[in-house]
Amino acid sequence: MKKTVIVGATTNPSRYAFIAAEMLSKYNVPFVPIGIKKGTVFGEEILDISSKPSIEDVHTITLYIGPIHQPEWYNYILSLKPKRIIFNPGTENKEFFDLARENDIEPVIACNLVLLSTGQF
């Protein structure tokens, strides 16, 4: 399974990070929500990103935080050693994209929701 970490998770149903959690749950993809918001999404507790929680066997990071907020989390996200990082619309960031490549992580500019709904995830 492609364990996925949702960076920027939220309990707000109008946000794409919430919809991603819903779709991952629906498609039975294991996910770990992390962010600055507290709460639970689809049975998973949102972990506090500021505590830099240890997460094992990460396949995919899906970003839902804008480029201006990403730099402080570069090292942490890279330390999770994902196979790929999905840069969802509005999260595109050439600097982080290049850092991912330098660390042998596949950067993907795509919409997580589209990837799931079209079987490309």
N, C-alpha and C positions, 0 to 999 in steps of 0.2 A: 504494500500500500504506500501511497505517496503522502506521508505525514506532512501536513502543511501548517506553517506558522503564519497567522494573520497578524501583521504588524499594523497597529492602529485600530484594533478591535473596539467595538462599542455595542451598547445595548439599544442604541437608537435605531429603530426599524427603518427609518428613512435614509440611512447611510449605506453606501455600497459595501462597507466592511461587514455590516450586519447581514446583508443579503448574501455575501460570500459565505459567511458562516452557515447560513440557512441552506445554501446549495451544497456546500461540502457535506453537511449533515445528511441531506437528502440523497446524495450520491455515495454515502457511506465512506467518505474519505476522512481519515482521522485528522483532526486539526487541534491546534493549540492557539487560543486567542491571547495576544499580549497587547498592552497599551497603557494609557494613563487613566482610562476610565475603569471604574469598578463595576462588577456585576457578573452575570452568567449569561452565556449565549448558547442555546441549544444543548444544554447540559454541561457545558464546559465553562469553568471559572476563568475570567479574564485575569491573566497574570500581569503583575506590575512590571512594566518594561524597565523602570528605573532600578529595580533590584537585579536586573540582568539574569533572569532565571535560566538555569541549566536545562536544556532540552535535548534529548538524545534522538538519533536517527531521523534528522530532519531531511526531507527530500526537497521541499519547496518553501520559499518565503514568498508571501504575497503582500506587497506594500500598499498600504492605504494611508500613508503620511506623505505630505508634500515635500518637495526637494529642500525647502528651507529648514525643515526639522530633521532631515535624515542624517546630516554629518555627525551629530553626537552619538548616533547609533551604529555607524559604519562598523567599527571594530567588534561590537557585540554581535551584530547580525552575521558578519563574516565568521566569527568564532563558532557559530552554530553549524558551520560547514555544510550548508545546503548544496544540493546538486544544481539548483536554479533559483533565481530571484525574478519574480514577475513584477514588472513595473506597470501597474494599472494606469489608466488614463489620469493624467494630472500628477503622476509621481515620477515621470521621466526625469532622469538626472544623469548626464553624461559622465560626470566625475565618479559616481557610484557604479554606473554601468561598467566603466573602465576598471575600477577596483575589483569588481566581481570577476571580470575576465582574467585579471592578473592573479586572482586566487583560484583559478580553474573552476569557477562557478558560471554557469550559463545565464547570462542576462536575457530576459525575454520582455519585449515591449508588447503587451497584450492586455486584454481584459480577462481577468480570471473567470468572470461569469460567462463570457462567450466561449472560453476554452472548455469549461465544464459542459455547457449546454450543447456544444457541437462535437463532443467526444474527443477533443484534442488535448485534454488536460493530461 
